[in-house]
């Protein structure tokens, strides 16, 4: 099943451009772009691949190095891990400094709070156990709820949050309302692909009304897409096309929140938040328009 937001009201207005009756579906996925395109094609869509970002680990990150030293020195009562990739990156930074084992020992003494299954898997591999885990759909809201339910006292405590790209100011505000002294730990960052040609082509086609659906698989993709559209001078045209003619599909609640915050209506959301389910609900939503009056 999937969440359809305003589907009945909006879907009948979409213009689905296609070849051989196959709707064009644009994917902004980068790391698993080929897999995503294959899923789209197998389920009857015409894939338009537009990688929108690349991940750049910060190997010589003075902020992360300092925070690792503080975790080792027991200066943080709680460590909040938001992503598996970010957790692995934190360990990698520690390895470059020769403090990996000391970091593990420091984290054992702290309260470990995680947002979902991916950081849980990383911790399991290194022999660490979390104290609090957010339930699905694993957004910051569930994370705060899990902290409250576990009765974790953060008042006057130093808490470090491993960032996952964009600062989560809402999470920080909620932690501060509970009395926590919050420190952000950015352990990796995002950049545009080295070749932005495919992304520019996809944005141009979307602005021209040639794309039936756009699929986002992370919140960071939203920033990349809007940034490039603005650089191209087609941001307004892109927004108009997406808001009036193009179906918007999201991998899950965190991504949906970023889209809504940037003024987009999300018409289909994957549940559970998996790529195969995202493609499935996107194509189902497109084909559903045929049954609408």
Rosetta blueprint (number, residue, H / E / L):
1 X L
2 X L
3 X E
4 X L
5 X L
6 X L
7 X H
8 X H
9 X H
10 X H
11 X H
12 X H
13 X H
14 X L
15 X L
16 X L
17 X L
18 X E
19 X E
20 X L
21 X L
22 X E
23 X E
24 X E
25 X E
26 X E
27 X E
28 X L
29 X L
30 X L
31 X L
32 X L
33 X H
34 X H
35 X H
36 X H
37 X H
38 X H
39 X H
40 X H
41 X H
42 X H
43 X L
44 X L
45 X L
46 X E
47 X E
48 X E
49 X E
50 X L
51 X L
52 X L
53 X L
54 X E
55 X E
56 X E
57 X E
58 X L
59 X L
60 X L
61 X L
62 X H
63 X H
64 X H
65 X H
66 X H
67 X H
68 X H
69 X H
70 X H
71 X H
72 X H
73 X L
74 X L
75 X L
76 X L
77 X L
78 X E
79 X E
80 X E
81 X E
82 X L
83 X L
84 X H
85 X H
86 X H
87 X H
88 X H
89 X H
90 X H
91 X H
92 X H
93 X H
94 X H
95 X H
96 X H
97 X L
98 X L
99 X L
100 X H
101 X H
102 X H
103 X H
104 X H
105 X H
106 X H
107 X H
108 X H
109 X H
110 X L
111 X E
112 X E
113 X E
114 X E
115 X L
116 X L
117 X H
118 X H
119 X H
120 X H
121 X H
122 X H
123 X H
124 X H
125 X H
126 X L
127 X L
128 X L
129 X L
130 X L
131 X L
132 X E
133 X E
134 X L
135 X L
136 X L
137 X L
138 X L
139 X L
140 X H
141 X H
142 X H
143 X H
144 X H
145 X H
146 X H
147 X H
148 X H
149 X H
150 X L
151 X L
152 X L
153 X L
154 X L
155 X L
156 X L
157 X L
158 X E
159 X E
160 X E
161 X E
162 X E
163 X E
164 X L
165 X L
166 X L
167 X L
168 X L
169 X H
170 X H
171 X H
172 X H
173 X H
174 X H
175 X H
176 X H
177 X H
178 X L
179 X L
180 X L
181 X E
182 X E
183 X E
184 X E
185 X E
186 X E
187 X L
188 X E
189 X E
190 X E
191 X E
192 X L
193 X L
194 X L
195 X L
196 X L
197 X H
198 X H
199 X H
200 X H
201 X H
202 X H
203 X H
204 X H
205 X H
206 X H
207 X H
208 X L
209 X L
210 X L
211 X L
212 X L
213 X E
214 X E
215 X E
216 X E
217 X L
218 X L
219 X H
220 X H
221 X H
222 X H
223 X H
224 X H
225 X H
226 X H
227 X H
228 X H
229 X H
230 X H
231 X H
232 X H
233 X L
234 X L
235 X H
236 X H
237 X H
238 X H
239 X H
240 X H
241 X H
242 X H
243 X H
244 X H
245 X L
246 X L
247 X E
248 X E
249 X E
250 X E
251 X L
252 X L
253 X H
254 X H
255 X H
256 X H
257 X H
258 X H
259 X H
260 X H
261 X H
262 X L
263 X L
264 X L
265 X L
266 X L
267 X L
268 X E
269 X E
270 X L
271 X L
272 X L
273 X L
274 X L
275 X H
276 X H
277 X H
278 X H
279 X H
280 X H
281 X H
282 X H
283 X H
284 X H
285 X H
286 X H
287 X H
288 X H
289 X H
290 X H
291 X H
292 X L
293 X L
